[in-house]
Amino acid sequence: MFTRVVERLTASVNCCPWEGHAYGNHKGAIPASRRTPYLYSVEERRRRDATPWTLVQGILAPVQFAVFLVSLSLVARYLITGTGLALATDSILIKTVVLFTIMITGAIWEHAVFGKYLFARAFFWEDTFSMLVIGLHTLYVVVLFTRIAGPQTQILIALAAYATYLINAMQFVMKLRAARLEAPRETAVAAS
């Protein structure tokens, strides 16, 4: 039931130009001249599988999500009870450090696979939205240390940063799914 709802939601907003790699498989939605046949070329897939940065990203992504969940619960606790601001603040700062770590190592991974540190064709929109995520987390840190706004505003900025992080995480999960779906097709094409 839940999976079906998620598939419907993602199919309605999916604009993935790679045919066959998205919920709903919107054939014809993008002109054939603009479609890219694969997320990774054979060589890019080989580089992706060979670089140790793939494992680093695979470890950091769930760690970041776990840190996010803990921090979100501490922020919610503060908003509900009015207590625990210091703990919530520390957790947001930890989340920000983890975010910057995964973004820097992700840029290194992208360079190892695609030859560009950011905005490679396959991850252009994810990287673009990641800039908003980083911007909001950075804004939180600036506001926190300059004290140009009070705790309520700081927490609201953190919540905005967390909302954008969730959207960005969903983008990457959808891209991971697309890569998994294309692997058997690409292997079949390479074998022929």
Secondary structure, DSSP 8 states (H G I E B T S, - for coil): -HHHHHHHHHHHH---SSTTSSTT--TTSS-GGG--S-SS-HHHHHHHHH-HHHHHHHHHHHHHHHHHHHHHHHHHHHHHHS--HHHHHHHHHHHHHHHHHHHHHHHHHHHHHHS-SS--GGGHHHHHHHHHHHHHHHHHHHHHHHT-S-HHHHHHHHHHHHHHHHHHHHHHHHHHHHHHHHHHHHHHHHH-
